[in-house]
Amino acid sequence: MSSGTIFDIKRYAINDGPGIRTAVFFKGCPLECWWCHNPEGQRSQPQLMFRQNRCKLSRACVESCPDGAISWKDGPIIDWEKCDQCGKCAEVCYAGALEMVGRMTTPAQVMAEIMRDVLFYDQSGGGVTFTGGEPMLQTEFLRETLSLCKEQHIHTAVDTSGHTSWENIFSILPLVDLFLYDVKFVDESRHKTYTSVSNRLILNNLRKLAEAGGHIIVRMPLIPGINDDDENIEMCAEILAKLPELDGVEVMPYHDIGTAKYKALGMEYKLENLIRPTDEQVRRVEQRLSSRGLAVIKHQGRVV
């Protein structure tokens, strides 16, 4: 049995596929989206997170750091350039202000947590969603966990950027009931600017997946001033309308819920002070998609 790295398991998720779901967050992602609200999922290895509001000012972290990366001024100050992510400070932080995010686990261990919620899946038509990060970076681990879910007749969804080989996607296709597939831009240069990678592989895989009969909900993040312009929306709508029938398209309005995590991880957040789109802006995009014959899905599965 393989092993993999996850950074969270959330129960009672309602916006990651139909019904009540358990969301399993895989660590590691090939993209670096400027608006990512799970930055702790970007790096493949466990990493240090400092939540200042939990700190009890014990100073144990300063003494424990072998690289002198933590100094003190009314509380701990971390030099992220010096920090080698060894986690020794987290080991002595009794308050949990310092912790290592990410843990190794096996499909069987993940499955044991999933099975706790089977009753909710049965009652709500829910299941399990594998998200991240990017689950396809750990394909073998993902495939084995999906197989265990299917043995228990649990509905499975995979939330993916599509930035992986077609062979990886094809290998899990029989085990996935629903793909939640991100589409951010059509223009390749803009995609590279805001995510760090080309979108050619992503769009090619989306076409192949649709032609192979995969059940797909396309998710479009709506980021004001970045991808919400008429040209990009129209180009996305045109490409999606040409695909074999999708299960739906869901507009995902930008939010700033994850911004505090960047500071806690010593990472830069590039969209400070960005305002989330208004309901009217979201409706405008939904109406444009709907006018192209696409089934637009609102949060919690309501189709308009």
C-alpha positions as a printed NumPy array, in Angstrom:
array([[  0.   ,   0.   ,   0.   ],
       [  1.288,   3.452,  -0.905],
       [  1.476,   6.481,   1.368],
       [  0.783,  10.139,   0.722],
       [  0.804,  13.558,   2.326],
       [ -2.377,  15.375,   3.301],
       [ -2.858,  18.552,   5.314],
       [ -6.481,  18.348,   6.406],
       [ -9.667,  16.315,   6.427],
       [-12.861,  18.337,   6.769],
       [-16.202,  16.794,   7.583],
       [-19.666,  18.052,   6.618],
       [-18.455,  19.906,   3.495],
       [-21.384,  21.118,   1.369],
       [-19.713,  23.01 ,  -1.497],
       [-17.454,  20.294,  -2.891],
       [-19.927,  18.12 ,  -4.769],
       [-23.432,  16.814,  -4.075],
       [-24.739,  16.208,  -0.565],
       [-22.77 ,  16.212,   2.673],
       [-19.169,  15.279,   2.003],
       [-15.811,  14.605,   3.583],
       [-13.076,  16.674,   1.939],
       [ -9.567,  15.197,   1.961],
       [ -6.886,  17.817,   1.26 ],
       [ -3.756,  16.57 ,  -0.533],
       [ -0.514,  18.493,  -0.1  ],
       [  1.415,  19.779,  -3.1  ],
       [  0.319,  21.664,  -6.233],
       [  2.039,  22.467,  -9.556],
       [  0.205,  25.812,  -9.739],
       [  0.813,  28.953,  -7.687],
       [ -2.447,  30.824,  -8.166],
       [ -2.329,  34.356,  -6.821],
       [ -5.75 ,  33.934,  -5.171],
       [ -5.167,  30.484,  -3.657],
       [ -7.047,  30.223,  -0.348],
       [ -5.189,  27.056,   0.695],
       [ -1.546,  28.153,   0.42 ],
       [ -0.565,  25.423,   2.882],
       [ -1.438,  23.003,   0.089],
       [  1.05 ,  24.372,  -2.445],
       [  4.276,  22.801,  -1.184],
       [  4.591,  19.032,  -1.17 ],
       [  6.461,  18.75 ,   2.122],
       [  5.15 ,  19.517,   5.626],
       [  5.785,  23.15 ,   6.539],
       [  5.76 ,  25.357,   9.601],
       [  2.761,  27.557,  10.358],
       [  2.732,  30.219,  13.085],
       [ -0.625,  31.388,  14.42 ],
       [  0.275,  34.394,  16.538],
       [ -3.111,  34.621,  18.255],
       [ -2.463,  31.261,  19.959],
       [  0.976,  32.172,  21.323],
       [  1.356,  31.991,  25.137],
       [  4.802,  33.689,  25.121],
       [  6.705,  30.75 ,  26.596],
       [  9.937,  31.448,  24.624],
       [ 10.555,  27.711,  24.296],
       [ 10.563,  28.063,  20.508],
       [ 13.532,  30.45 ,  20.56 ],
       [ 15.646,  28.04 ,  22.544],
       [ 14.652,  25.012,  20.462],
       [ 15.537,  26.386,  17.023],
       [ 18.911,  24.965,  15.91 ],
       [ 19.32 ,  27.554,  13.132],
       [ 18.587,  30.709,  15.13 ],
       [ 15.596,  31.428,  12.886],
       [ 13.411,  32.615,  15.788],
       [ 14.136,  35.825,  17.705],
       [ 12.05 ,  37.628,  20.315],
       [ 10.402,  41.049,  20.43 ],
       [  7.156,  41.064,  22.376],
       [  6.761,  37.546,  21.01 ],
       [  8.482,  35.226,  18.514],
       [  9.692,  36.608,  15.186],
       [ 10.495,  34.025,  12.531],
       [ 13.18 ,  34.594,   9.92 ],
       [ 11.625,  32.492,   7.173],
       [ 14.8  ,  32.621,   5.097],
       [ 16.701,  30.852,   7.875],
       [ 13.932,  28.402,   8.78 ],
       [ 14.639,  24.908,   7.417],
       [ 11.196,  23.549,   8.362],
       [ 12.659,  21.068,  10.866],
       [  9.659,  21.44 ,  13.186],
       [ 11.6  ,  21.427,  16.457],
       [  9.903,  24.633,  17.571],
       [  6.472,  23.096,  16.955],
       [  7.41 ,  20.126,  19.14 ],
       [  7.892,  22.378,  22.188],
       [  4.972,  24.763,  21.527],
       [  2.374,  23.506,  24.001],
       [ -0.165,  26.15 ,  22.89 ],
       [ -0.174,  24.969,  19.268],
       [  0.788,  28.395,  17.926],
       [  3.561,  26.693,  15.959],
       [  2.65 ,  23.546,  14.074],
       [  3.814,  21.519,  11.114],
       [  1.125,  21.415,   8.438],
       [  1.019,  18.153,   6.504],
       [  1.267,  14.539,   7.551],
       [  2.104,  11.232,   5.954],
       [ -0.73 ,   8.732,   5.872],
       [ -1.94 ,   5.646,   4.029],
       [ -5.121,   4.963,   2.058],
       [ -6.334,   2.679,   4.856],
       [ -5.853,   5.406,   7.464],
       [ -7.699,   7.954,   5.334],
       [-10.445,   5.424,   4.732],
       [-10.887,   4.874,   8.466],
       [-11.715,   8.58 ,   8.844],
       [-13.985,   8.592,   5.799],
       [-16.029,   5.658,   7.101],
       [-17.022,   7.665,  10.189],
       [-19.347,   9.723,   7.99 ],
       [-20.982,   7.019,   5.877],
       [-24.371,   7.622,   7.506],
       [-24.335,  11.266,   6.343],
       [-23.443,  10.233,   2.784],
       [-26.333,   7.777,   2.67 ],
       [-28.844,  10.304,   3.986],
       [-27.769,  13.253,   1.808],
       [-26.486,  11.651,  -1.384],
       [-22.999,  12.808,  -0.468],
       [-19.591,  11.203,  -0.458],
       [-15.896,  12.019,  -0.486],
       [-14.069,  14.798,  -2.339],
       [-10.32 ,  14.664,  -2.844],
       [ -8.949,  18.164,  -3.138],
       [ -5.868,  20.135,  -2.168],
       [ -3.428,  21.224,  -3.305],
       [ -3.62 ,  18.97 ,  -6.308],
       [ -4.604,  15.33 ,  -5.742],
       [ -3.177,  14.283,  -9.118],
       [  0.357,  14.987,  -7.874],
       [ -0.034,  11.84 ,  -5.754],
       [ -1.798,   9.665,  -8.284],
       [ -0.947,   6.261,  -6.851],
       [ -2.026,   7.268,  -3.353],
       [ -5.185,   8.818,  -4.785],
       [ -5.991,   5.782,  -6.927],
       [ -5.653,   3.355,  -4.011],
       [ -7.843,   5.508,  -1.777],
       [-10.459,   5.847,  -4.532],
       [-10.48 ,   2.055,  -4.917],
       [-11.226,   1.617,  -1.225],
       [-14.086,   4.115,  -1.516],
       [-15.586,   2.263,  -4.459],
       [-15.428,  -1.029,  -2.551],
       [-17.69 ,   0.649,   0.015],
       [-19.946,   2.16 ,  -2.699],
       [-19.081,   5.708,  -1.615],
       [-19.582,   8.518,  -4.156],
       [-16.213,   9.994,  -5.147],
       [-15.239,  13.405,  -6.494],
       [-11.798,  14.72 ,  -7.455],
       [-11.169,  18.48 ,  -7.427],
       [ -8.358,  19.102,  -9.918],
       [ -6.584,  21.796, -11.905],
       [ -6.117,  19.267, -14.704],
       [ -2.373,  19.958, -14.801],
       [ -1.191,  16.362, -15.02 ],
       [ -0.663,  13.725, -17.676],
       [ -3.682,  12.302, -19.477],
       [ -2.44 ,   8.853, -18.434],
       [ -2.863,   9.833, -14.78 ],
       [ -6.414,  11.032, -15.326],
       [ -7.339,   7.993, -17.428],
       [ -6.007,   5.66 , -14.734],
       [ -8.522,   6.936, -12.164],
       [-11.45 ,   7.579, -14.524],
       [-13.372,   4.377, -13.654],
       [-13.073,   5.208,  -9.942],
       [-14.314,   8.814, -10.047],
       [-18.018,   9.658, -10.067],
       [-17.454,  13.391, -10.536],
       [-14.577,  15.654, -11.54 ],
       [-14.559,  19.235, -10.242],
       [-12.349,  20.775, -12.923],
       [-10.882,  24.283, -12.703],
       [-10.855,  26.59 , -15.725],
       [ -9.353,  30.005, -15.061],
       [ -8.253,  31.47 , -18.405],
       [ -8.187,  30.605, -22.08 ],
       [ -5.279,  32.915, -22.91 ],
       [ -2.055,  31.019, -22.206],
       [  0.121,  34.016, -21.321],
       [ -2.35 ,  35.281, -18.719],
       [ -2.618,  31.78 , -17.259],
       [  1.172,  31.635, -16.897],
       [  1.281,  35.062, -15.242],
       [ -1.276,  34.278, -12.558],
       [ -0.717,  30.554, -11.976],
       [  2.95 ,  29.994, -13.019],
       [  2.078,  27.294, -15.605],
       [  0.69 ,  27.008, -19.143],
       [ -2.935,  25.981, -19.581],
       [ -2.449,  23.926, -22.769],
       [ -2.241,  20.628, -20.898],
       [ -5.201,  21.622, -18.727],
       [ -7.515,  22.429, -21.646],
       [ -6.408,  19.376, -23.643],
       [ -7.104,  17.105, -20.679],
       [-10.514,  18.694, -20.166],
       [-11.462,  17.951, -23.772],
       [-10.211,  14.348, -23.527],
       [-11.999,  13.792, -20.232],
       [-15.286,  15.083, -21.632],
       [-14.912,  12.94 , -24.758],
       [-14.157,   9.901, -22.568],
       [-17.51 ,  10.316, -20.833],
       [-16.286,  11.673, -17.509],
       [-18.826,  13.463, -15.337],
       [-17.499,  17.028, -14.993],
       [-18.477,  20.2  , -13.209],
       [-16.238,  22.987, -14.444],
       [-15.373,  25.487, -11.744],
       [-14.482,  29.029, -12.782],
       [-12.897,  31.215, -10.092],
       [-13.997,  34.819, -10.584],
       [-11.169,  37.161,  -9.602],
       [-11.938,  40.894,  -9.988],
       [ -9.552,  42.683, -12.315],
       [ -7.785,  39.443, -13.26 ],
       [-10.105,  37.057, -15.101],
       [-13.555,  38.644, -14.864],
       [-13.309,  40.67 , -18.088],
       [-15.808,  40.066, -20.888],
       [-13.159,  38.702, -23.249],
       [-12.012,  35.941, -20.91 ],
       [-15.549,  34.987, -19.874],
       [-16.659,  34.799, -23.493],
       [-13.62 ,  32.719, -24.51 ],
       [-14.222,  30.312, -21.615],
       [-17.909,  30.019, -22.478],
       [-17.076,  29.295, -26.119],
       [-14.664,  26.481, -25.266],
       [-16.979,  24.897, -22.691],
       [-19.997,  25.05 , -25.005],
       [-18.122,  22.969, -27.594],
       [-17.469,  20.09 , -25.186],
       [-19.696,  17.024, -24.88 ],
       [-22.382,  17.73 , -22.299],
       [-20.999,  18.818, -18.937],
       [-22.724,  18.175, -15.623],
       [-22.537,  21.904, -15.033],
       [-20.441,  25.042, -14.644],
       [-19.992,  26.727, -11.285],
       [-18.751,  30.293, -10.816],
       [-16.567,  30.552,  -7.717],
       [-16.39 ,  34.204,  -6.539],
       [-13.109,  35.331,  -5.013],
       [-12.915,  35.569,  -1.235],
       [-10.122,  36.538,   1.144],
       [-10.713,  33.871,   3.803],
       [ -7.241,  32.382,   3.379],
       [ -5.17 ,  35.571,   3.335],
       [ -4.031,  35.315,   6.971],
       [ -2.488,  31.927,   6.208],
       [  0.147,  33.512,   3.976],
       [  1.67 ,  35.497,   6.83 ],
       [  1.428,  32.456,   9.104],
       [  3.432,  30.462,   6.543],
       [  5.927,  33.203,   5.705],
       [  4.557,  33.451,   2.162],
       [  3.729,  36.51 ,   0.059],
       [  0.108,  37.283,  -0.767],
       [ -0.136,  39.223,  -4.042],
       [ -3.759,  40.358,  -3.891],
       [ -3.892,  42.511,  -0.761],
       [ -7.009,  44.694,  -0.519],
       [ -8.769,  42.978,  -3.414],
       [-12.544,  43.229,  -3.006],
       [-14.701,  40.191,  -3.697],
       [-17.109,  40.454,  -6.655],
       [-20.651,  41.6  ,  -6.   ],
       [-23.64 ,  39.298,  -6.389],
       [-24.576,  41.267,  -9.496],
       [-21.138,  40.671, -11.06 ],
       [-21.451,  36.944, -10.368],
       [-24.963,  36.839, -11.847],
       [-23.743,  38.628, -14.982],
       [-21.136,  35.928, -15.59 ],
       [-23.613,  33.14 , -14.811],
       [-26.101,  34.588, -17.285],
       [-23.472,  34.766, -19.999],
       [-22.549,  31.12 , -19.468],
       [-26.199,  30.112, -19.366],
       [-26.858,  31.922, -22.658],
       [-24.396,  29.513, -24.303],
       [-26.49 ,  26.529, -23.232],
       [-24.375,  25.664, -20.186],
       [-26.038,  24.465, -16.974],
       [-24.909,  26.932, -14.33 ],
       [-24.722,  25.495, -10.82 ],
       [-24.854,  27.703,  -7.75 ],
       [-23.311,  26.694,  -4.435],
       [-24.914,  23.668,  -2.746],
       [-25.947,  22.313,  -6.134],
       [-28.815,  24.626,  -7.132],
       [-29.116,  24.881, -10.928],
       [-30.296,  28.136, -12.499]])
